[in-house]
Amino acid sequence: TPTSRNPHVPQSQATLVADAIRCIEAGASVVHTHAPDISVGGEAGARLYLEHFGPIHERFPDAILYPTLVFGKTIQEKTSHLEPLRRLFPLRMGFVDPGSVNLTPTGEDGKPYPTDWVYANSPADIAYKFELCKRLGLGPGMAIFEPGFLRAALAYVRAGAMPPGAFLRFYFGGESSYRGPGQIDLLFGMPPRKLSLDLYLDMLGDVALPWSVAVVSGDPFAGGVARHALERGGHIRVGLEDYAGERRPSNLELVQQAVELCRSVGRPVATAAQTAEILALPR
């Protein structure tokens, strides 16, 4: 999201640090960031993350910070910053998106925009990322964009191959955009409804993986899916990477709204240290 659409989006190292500190002070335990240039991998990419991870960690050493992938042709290039970052910083969470999906915006005519890009994670790429998390001692944070992603994750669990500290993020596709009425930023997956979450939880069954909900291209607090998640024992992910509702909120405002929702349903907000225990992150 560019600042032209929401002036509160942190785009520089300094604003990433300030925004993260405000959100952690308000109750956030996990902070996910994109470096100012995510085309840079390897040691240089790691140092871009360290430039804002370091000051945040110095202020809040228990906070759980994790990056995104970098642009590249191979899975090795896309994750080339993780190992050097792990050497430089006490990283505890990684990322594995166990599937492929069309993340398609609508065009001005309302139809899916005819892009030739697919968010592709081959089975070999997925296996590589799980193995990398295991080798580096990182809990794999998994974005679940479609039910097939969850089926793949559960297959790893049942095979005894899921690394410790695994965490599911159920992503629901909202129906709005900063571009105006009738537009959608990302067409994918199930809509943010209680029934959609119930389907995921029915698939999850008695598998004891912690999970959260998030709404992309919408407002996580509209429609009741965030409250339903708390009532069913889950957690909430909020932030401007995902948000595209009618307002122009800050990350802090979204965190404060999440904290208030937790209080209203009688779910105390976990400290960062408690969150690490809930997720069973490797030490």
Secondary structure, DSSP 8 states (H G I E B T S, - for coil): --TTT-TT---SHHHHHHHHHHHHHHT--EEE---S-TT--HHHHHHHHHHHHHHHHHH-TT-EEE------SSHHHHTTTHHHHHHHS---EEE---S-B--B-B-TTSSB------B---HHHHHHHHHHHHHHT-EEEEEE-SHHHHHHHHHHHHTT---TT-EEEEEEE-S--TT-TT--S-B-S--SSHHHHHHHHHHHTT----EEEEEESB-TTSTTHHHHHHHTT-EE---TTTB-SSS---HHHHHHHHHHHHHHTT-----HHHHHHHTT---
